[in-house]
């Protein structure tokens, strides 16, 4: 009897069916609909069934990269590249792009976005911007990447370019975070009315962070709307009652509307948190001067000067306080000292003119005042 041989076709079919992984196919289907979260969920199930399949680890790593979860991405990539050492993942990603970006990842843009985001978070906007700008136009011009490019440009003080990026991003997305960044940029350009519009839109759309409230307050302050600025800073203070910048800026608003005691209270609280902040000492002393507490004010001006001895404004404020205490000659000595250092110091000439009037030296005062205006000298 002859042996009947069976074609190996059936064996191939069996192997093919054994390699089928329904979770992987569902994952691929989810990706077609751009449902990455669902795709990753099913891909993880597929890996539990076939943990040895390297291509599944690569796809999972790429999806985690897109989410910005680098530790999870690295874990999967290390299943494929066992020589990858801890702490070298970012460097390896850069080398992968440089040497042969097509050998592992399906989408180069995912890796570029990851590197851009990583460097932006680490405080290297120039390098982050490089990776964003290396992305293909289709991805580089998305709302997310335009927004991130804007943040890089803002940090690099390329403010007009940042504004252009944020404007384009805002046309593509209704994200309140983008509106907030647009407001920051307008504010940096001194366009406070446009900044306020952007902040108000962001707030109306649900963005109510302390940072937004503070920046709205700052903008309203520069628009001279001090009462509205106070509302913003008081709301911010409820969220972060001991934040020095909030206390200091709120105090500045109180001072503008003549609420000096409240301003003093804020400055005192701020100084407990920041006892070496020269600006707060100076501003605190200004409020004390407004309350006619000149001796106390003088102490704090001197503390501000001790911390920042080259600050001309602090020294002139001290001179003004000395004059209020009737110590005009001491105040005059301060002005003369400043003018020796810089004869073109108009603020010092203006203060000198004021002191000369108080001392009854009208003719000299006229000359000093003209010098403060740059008319003589």
matplotlib code that plots the C-alpha trace (Angstrom):
import matplotlib.pyplot as plt

x = [0.0, 1.3, 1.6, -0.8, 0.9, -1.2, -0.4, 1.2, -1.5, -3.6, -0.7, -0.2, -3.9, -3.7, -0.6, -2.3, -5.4, -3.3, -1.6, -4.9, -5.5, -8.9, -8.0, -5.2, -7.6, -10.1, -7.2, -6.3, -9.9, -10.1, -7.0, -8.7, -11.3, -8.6, -9.8, -6.3, -7.5, -9.7, -7.0, -4.5, -6.9, -7.4, -3.7, -2.9, -5.3, -3.7, -0.3, -1.6, -2.5, 0.7, 3.4, 6.2, 5.0, 7.5, 5.4, 2.6, 5.0, 6.2, 2.7, 1.9, 5.0, 4.0, 0.5, 2.0, 4.3, 1.4, -0.2, 3.0, 3.4, 7.1, 7.6, 5.0, 6.4, 9.9, 8.7, 7.3, 10.2, 12.6, 10.8, 12.0, 15.3, 16.8, 20.1, 18.3, 19.6, 17.5, 17.6, 18.6, 15.2, 15.0, 18.5, 17.6, 14.5, 16.6, 19.2, 16.4, 15.1, 18.5, 19.7, 16.7, 13.2, 11.5, 12.9, 10.6, 7.8, 4.9, 4.6, 7.7, 5.5, 4.6, 8.2, 8.9, 5.8, 7.0, 10.5, 9.1, 6.8, 9.6, 12.0, 9.3, 8.5, 12.2, 12.6, 14.5, 12.1, 14.7, 15.2, 11.5, 10.7, 13.2, 11.4, 8.0, 9.2, 10.6, 7.1, 5.3, 3.0, -0.1, 0.8, 2.8, -0.2, -2.5, -4.0, -2.0, 1.4, 0.7, -0.1, 3.1, 5.2, 3.6, 4.7, 8.2, 8.3, 6.9, 9.7, 12.2, 10.8, 9.7, 6.4, 5.0, 5.7, 4.1, 1.0, 0.7, 0.8, -1.8, -4.1, -3.9, -4.4, -7.5, -9.0, -8.6, -9.7, -12.1, -9.7, -9.8, -6.1, -5.3, -7.4, -5.5, -2.1, -3.4, -4.2, -0.7, 0.8, -1.3, -0.5, 3.3, 2.8, 1.0, -2.3, -4.2, -7.7, -7.1, -5.6, -8.7, -11.0, -9.0, -9.0, -12.7, -13.4, -11.2, -13.0, -16.4, -15.3, -14.5, -10.8, -10.8, -7.2, -5.5, -3.0, -5.9, -7.4, -4.0, -3.3, -6.8, -6.1, -2.7, -4.4, -7.2, -4.6, -2.9, -6.2, -6.8, -9.8, -8.6, -11.8, -12.3, -8.7, -9.3, -12.2, -9.9, -7.0, -9.4, -10.8, -7.3, -6.4, -9.2, -7.6, -4.1, -4.2, -0.4, 0.9, 3.3, 2.6, -1.2, -0.8, 1.6, -0.4, -3.7, -2.0, -0.9, -4.6, -5.7, -3.1, -4.4, -7.9, -6.8, -7.4, -4.0, -4.7, -5.8, -2.7, -0.5, -2.1, -1.3, 2.3, 2.9, 1.6, 3.7, 6.8, 6.3, 6.6, 9.3, 11.4, 14.1, 11.9, 13.1, 10.2, 7.6, 9.6, 9.5, 5.8, 4.9, 6.8, 4.9, 1.6, 3.0, 4.0, 0.4, -0.8, 1.7, 3.8, 7.0, 9.4, 8.2, 8.3, 11.9, 12.9, 11.4, 12.9, 16.3, 15.7, 14.8, 18.0, 20.0, 18.7, 19.0, 21.5, 21.6, 17.9, 17.4, 13.7, 14.0, 16.6, 14.4, 11.4, 13.6, 14.5, 10.9, 10.2, 13.1, 11.6, 8.2, 10.1, 11.6, 15.1, 15.4, 19.2, 19.6, 17.2, 19.2, 22.4, 20.7, 19.8, 23.3, 24.9, 22.6, 23.4, 27.1, 26.7, 24.4, 24.1, 21.3, 19.0, 15.8, 14.0, 16.8, 16.6, 12.9, 13.3, 16.0, 13.6, 10.9, 13.4, 14.7, 11.1, 10.6, 13.9, 12.7, 15.3, 12.9, 15.4, 17.5, 14.3, 13.4, 16.8, 16.6, 13.0, 14.2, 17.0, 14.4, 12.6, 15.9, 15.7, 19.1, 22.3]
y = [0.0, 3.4, 6.2, 9.0, 12.4, 15.4, 18.8, 21.2, 23.7, 22.5, 23.0, 26.6, 27.3, 26.0, 28.2, 31.2, 30.7, 30.2, 33.6, 35.3, 37.7, 39.3, 42.0, 43.1, 43.4, 45.4, 47.7, 48.3, 49.0, 51.6, 53.3, 53.7, 55.8, 57.7, 56.2, 55.9, 55.3, 52.3, 51.1, 51.0, 49.2, 46.4, 46.3, 45.7, 42.8, 41.5, 41.6, 39.6, 36.9, 37.1, 38.9, 37.7, 39.6, 42.5, 44.4, 44.7, 46.2, 48.7, 49.8, 50.0, 52.1, 54.4, 54.9, 55.7, 58.1, 59.9, 60.1, 61.5, 58.6, 58.0, 55.4, 53.1, 53.7, 52.9, 49.7, 48.4, 49.5, 47.7, 44.5, 44.9, 46.6, 44.8, 46.8, 50.1, 51.3, 53.1, 56.9, 56.7, 56.6, 60.2, 60.0, 56.7, 58.3, 61.1, 58.7, 56.5, 59.5, 60.5, 57.1, 55.5, 56.7, 54.1, 51.1, 51.0, 53.5, 53.9, 57.6, 59.8, 62.7, 60.9, 60.7, 64.3, 65.5, 63.5, 65.0, 68.5, 68.1, 66.6, 69.4, 72.1, 70.6, 70.5, 74.2, 74.0, 75.8, 76.1, 72.4, 71.7, 74.1, 72.4, 69.1, 70.6, 72.3, 69.0, 67.5, 67.2, 70.2, 68.1, 67.5, 70.7, 72.8, 71.1, 73.1, 71.2, 71.7, 75.3, 76.0, 74.3, 76.2, 79.4, 78.5, 77.9, 81.2, 83.1, 81.7, 82.7, 86.2, 85.9, 87.3, 88.3, 84.9, 83.3, 85.5, 84.2, 80.6, 81.1, 82.9, 79.9, 77.4, 79.4, 79.2, 75.4, 74.8, 76.3, 75.2, 77.8, 77.1, 78.4, 81.5, 82.0, 81.7, 84.2, 86.6, 86.2, 87.1, 90.2, 91.3, 90.9, 93.1, 95.7, 95.1, 94.9, 95.3, 92.3, 90.4, 91.0, 89.8, 86.5, 86.0, 86.6, 84.1, 81.5, 82.1, 81.9, 78.5, 77.1, 77.9, 79.3, 78.7, 80.9, 81.9, 83.1, 85.2, 86.8, 87.6, 89.1, 91.2, 92.3, 93.3, 95.2, 97.0, 98.2, 99.3, 101.4, 99.2, 98.7, 97.7, 94.9, 93.9, 93.6, 91.2, 88.9, 89.0, 88.4, 85.4, 84.1, 84.7, 82.4, 79.7, 80.3, 82.5, 82.6, 83.1, 86.1, 87.4, 87.4, 89.3, 91.8, 92.5, 92.7, 95.2, 97.3, 97.5, 98.4, 101.2, 102.6, 103.0, 104.4, 101.3, 101.6, 99.6, 96.6, 97.0, 97.2, 94.0, 92.2, 93.4, 92.3, 88.8, 88.7, 89.7, 86.9, 84.5, 86.5, 88.4, 89.2, 90.7, 94.3, 95.3, 94.3, 96.4, 99.4, 99.1, 98.5, 101.6, 103.6, 102.6, 103.6, 107.0, 107.4, 106.7, 109.4, 106.7, 108.2, 106.9, 103.4, 103.8, 104.9, 101.7, 99.6, 101.8, 101.2, 97.5, 97.6, 99.5, 97.0, 94.2, 96.1, 98.9, 100.0, 100.6, 104.4, 104.3, 102.9, 105.6, 108.4, 107.1, 107.2, 110.8, 111.7, 110.1, 112.0, 115.2, 114.4, 114.1, 117.6, 116.1, 117.9, 118.2, 114.4, 114.0, 116.4, 114.5, 111.4, 113.3, 114.7, 111.3, 109.8, 112.7, 112.2, 108.7, 109.7, 113.4, 112.6, 111.0, 112.9, 111.4, 112.7, 116.2, 116.2, 115.2, 117.8, 120.5, 119.4, 119.7, 123.1, 124.4, 123.1, 124.8, 128.1, 128.0, 128.7, 129.9, 126.7, 124.6, 126.0, 125.0, 121.5, 121.0, 122.0, 119.4, 116.8, 117.6, 117.4, 121.0, 122.1, 120.5]
z = [0.0, -0.9, 1.6, 0.7, 1.1, 2.2, 0.8, 3.4, 2.4, 5.3, 7.7, 6.4, 7.0, 10.5, 11.2, 9.7, 11.9, 15.0, 14.3, 14.0, 16.8, 16.8, 19.3, 16.9, 14.0, 16.1, 17.1, 13.4, 12.7, 15.5, 14.1, 10.8, 12.5, 14.4, 17.7, 19.3, 22.9, 21.8, 19.5, 22.3, 24.6, 22.1, 21.2, 24.9, 24.8, 21.7, 23.4, 26.4, 23.9, 21.9, 23.9, 21.7, 18.6, 18.2, 15.7, 18.3, 20.8, 18.2, 17.4, 21.2, 21.7, 18.9, 20.4, 23.8, 22.2, 20.7, 24.1, 25.6, 27.9, 27.5, 30.2, 28.7, 25.2, 26.3, 28.0, 24.8, 22.7, 25.0, 24.3, 20.7, 21.3, 24.3, 24.1, 24.9, 28.3, 30.9, 30.5, 26.9, 25.3, 24.0, 22.6, 20.9, 19.4, 17.9, 16.6, 15.1, 13.2, 12.0, 10.8, 9.3, 10.4, 8.3, 10.0, 13.0, 13.3, 10.9, 11.5, 11.7, 12.8, 16.0, 17.0, 16.0, 18.1, 21.1, 20.9, 20.4, 23.4, 25.6, 24.9, 25.3, 28.8, 29.7, 28.9, 25.6, 23.2, 20.4, 20.1, 20.6, 17.7, 15.5, 15.9, 15.3, 12.2, 10.8, 10.8, 7.4, 6.7, 7.2, 10.9, 11.5, 10.7, 13.1, 16.0, 18.6, 16.9, 15.9, 19.5, 20.7, 18.1, 19.4, 23.0, 21.8, 19.9, 22.8, 25.1, 22.5, 22.4, 18.8, 19.8, 16.4, 15.0, 18.1, 17.5, 14.0, 15.2, 17.9, 15.4, 13.0, 15.8, 17.0, 13.6, 13.6, 17.2, 19.8, 22.6, 25.5, 26.2, 22.7, 23.4, 26.6, 24.9, 22.3, 25.2, 26.6, 23.3, 22.8, 26.3, 25.6, 22.6, 24.7, 22.9, 26.1, 24.7, 22.3, 25.2, 27.3, 24.5, 24.2, 28.0, 28.3, 25.5, 27.2, 30.6, 28.9, 27.4, 30.8, 31.3, 34.8, 36.0, 38.5, 35.7, 33.6, 36.4, 37.2, 33.5, 33.2, 36.3, 34.8, 31.6, 33.3, 35.5, 32.4, 30.9, 34.0, 35.0, 38.6, 40.2, 37.7, 38.1, 41.9, 41.2, 39.2, 41.7, 44.7, 42.9, 42.2, 45.9, 46.9, 44.9, 46.0, 49.2, 49.8, 46.3, 46.4, 42.9, 43.5, 46.8, 45.3, 42.2, 44.2, 46.6, 43.6, 42.5, 46.0, 46.0, 42.7, 44.1, 47.4, 49.5, 51.2, 54.4, 52.3, 50.2, 53.3, 54.6, 51.3, 51.1, 54.7, 53.9, 50.7, 52.6, 55.1, 52.1, 50.2, 52.7, 50.2, 47.5, 47.0, 44.8, 47.5, 50.1, 47.8, 47.0, 50.7, 51.6, 49.0, 50.7, 54.1, 52.6, 51.3, 54.9, 56.1, 57.9, 56.5, 59.2, 58.8, 55.0, 55.2, 56.9, 54.1, 51.3, 52.9, 53.0, 49.3, 48.5, 50.6, 48.5, 45.2, 45.7, 42.0, 41.7, 41.0, 41.7, 45.2, 46.0, 44.7, 46.6, 49.7, 48.9, 48.6, 52.0, 53.6, 52.2, 53.7, 57.1, 56.5, 55.8, 52.4, 52.6, 53.0, 50.1, 48.0, 48.8, 47.4, 44.1, 43.8, 44.2, 41.5, 39.2, 39.7, 38.5, 35.6, 34.8, 32.3, 34.9, 34.3, 37.4, 39.6, 38.1, 38.6, 42.3, 42.7, 41.3, 43.8, 46.7, 45.5, 45.5, 49.1, 50.1, 48.4, 45.6, 42.8, 40.2, 40.6, 40.6, 37.1, 35.7, 37.3, 36.0, 32.5, 32.7, 33.7, 30.5, 28.5, 27.5, 28.9, 30.1]

ax = plt.figure().add_subplot(projection="3d")
ax.plot(x, y, z, "-o")
ax.set_aspect("equal")
plt.show()
